[in-house]
Each structure stands twice: as C-alpha cells, then as structure tokens.
Amino acid sequence: MSEELVVERSIDLDRPTAEVWALLATADGWCEWMVDSAAIEVASGAVGSVVDDEVHRRVCIRHVDEGQGLTFAWWEHDDPASASEVTITLHELGDGGSRVHVIERAVLGAAVRTAQPSVWEVRACLLAMALHSPARV
C-alpha cells in the first residue's frame, strides 16, 4: 500500500473573504500568489494548465464551492503519476478577516516537488503580499 504525503497549512489575513476569494477563484488570481502562469477557468470540471516554478502542470478542477473553497488535482504535464490533490478552503473570521486553509495530498514520492511544507509557506506569504495584508501563519 502506498504511503500518503499530506501538507496542511493555514494563514489568517486581515482582508474580507470576498477579496481573498478573488485570488482563489480566477487564473489571474492564481498568478498573484500560487503559480507563475495559469490557463484555466476555475470552475468544476474545468481542465487547463499552469506553470509552477518552471514546471508545466496539467490541472483538473474537481469542485468549486463559490466563495468558500475549491479542490483540484495537478500533475507534471508528462507525468500523470506525479498527481496530487489540493483543497483550499476559505473561512470568515469574526474580526472581518479570513483564514485560508490548504491541504495537499500526494502518494509519497509521486509529487514531492509540489507537496512540500516550505512551498506552501512561501505561497502563503505571496498570498498575503498580493492582498497587502499582514498575516498569521
């Protein structure tokens, strides 16, 4: 049985969920913090591609819950065995801020380049910077 690698990170931002959602729900938003370039419609069932740190990836959007979160699978363009699944959820905080929670799951060894805690920590910082928001990781 294959062992699963799970990376889980949360970041609290002092921006309202609608403002944060704009960076989660569009290809242009993804380019602000998560990938270098994106050719994808962030909609359930959509298929597209991204470039992530010079790695070309295919992306399949599994589910979008408008304003609340999304799940997608991505893998190196020529290596479907490198697939991992990412779930990003957005929660409203009582102070008017937002919490972004990310879980990436991969078969150990298959998507090691993507599913690394340090990669998501950098992405969390880039998200805060894109929103011009102080962050608590």
N, C-alpha and C positions, 0 to 999 in steps of 0.2 A: 504494500500500500504506500502511495506517495505521501510524503510529509508536506504540509501546507505552511507557507510563509505568510504571516499576517503583519501588516504595518498599519498602525492606527494612530492618528494624530488629531488634535482639536486645536482651534485657535479662536479666541474671543476678540471681537472687533467692536469698536465704538461707532459702527455705522448700522443703519436700519437694514432689515433683511431685504427689502426691495432693492436697495443699492448694491448689496452683495450679490443678490440673485442675478443681476445683470452681468456679472463677471463669471457666473457659473453656467448660464443658460445660452450663451452665444459663442460662436467661434472666435469673434473678435475679443470677447471677454477672456476666453481661454488663453489667447495670445498675450494678454496683460500679465498673466501670472503662472500659467501651468505648462505651456508649450511655446516653442518658437514660432510655429505657424500651424494653422488649422484650416482644413477644408471639410467642414462637417456642419450639418444642421443639427442642433441639439434638440432632437425630438425622438420619441420612442420609435425604435425600428430603423432609424437612420444609420447609414454606413458612410464612412469617409476616411480621411487620413489626417495625420498630424506629423510634424517634425518635432522631436523632443531631444534636445542636446545632440543634434546631428543624426539622430536615429529616426528613420522613417517608420511610422507605425500605421497600421490599419486600426480603425475604431468602429465599434458597433454599439450604438446607444441602446441599452436594454430597456430602460424605463426612465421616464421623466415624471416627477410629481411637481407640477408647476408651483414655483415659489418655495418649495420645500426640499427638493433633492433630486438626484439622478444616479443611475447606475450605468456603467459602460464597461465593455471589455476592450482591451487594446493589446496589440502584439506587434513584434517587429515584422515589417512588411513581408519578408520572405520566410518567416518562421512562425507559423501558427502555434507551434508548441511553446512559444515564449509568452503566451497569453496570460494576462492577469485581469482580475475584475476589480473595478474601483467603484465604491459607493460614497457619494458626497451628500451629506445632509446639512440642512440649514435650520437653525433654531433661533427663535427670537428670545432675547434676554430681557429681563424686567427693566433694565435701565435704558432701553431703547437701542441697545447694541445687538450683535448677532454672534452666534457660535457656528463655526463651520467644522464639521466632523468628517474625517476621511478615513475609510478603511480600504486597503488594497490587499487582495488575496491572490496568491500565486502558488503553483506547485513549486516546492523548493528546488532551486536550480534552473527552473524554466524561465523566470522573469527577474532574475536577480538584479539586472541593471536598473529596472524600474522600481521594484518593490524594496526600496531601502529606506530606513527611517530618515537618513540625512537628506535624501531627495525631497521628501515631503516637508521636512523642516524648512528647507530653502524655499519651496513653493509657498509655504505658509507666510514666510517673510515677504515674498514677492506679492502675495495677495494683499497683505497689509499695506505695502508700499503703493500698490495700484489704487487702493482706496484712500491713501493718505491718512491712515488710521494707526494709532498706537495699538499694539496687540499684546495679548497674553497667551502664550503658547503653553 
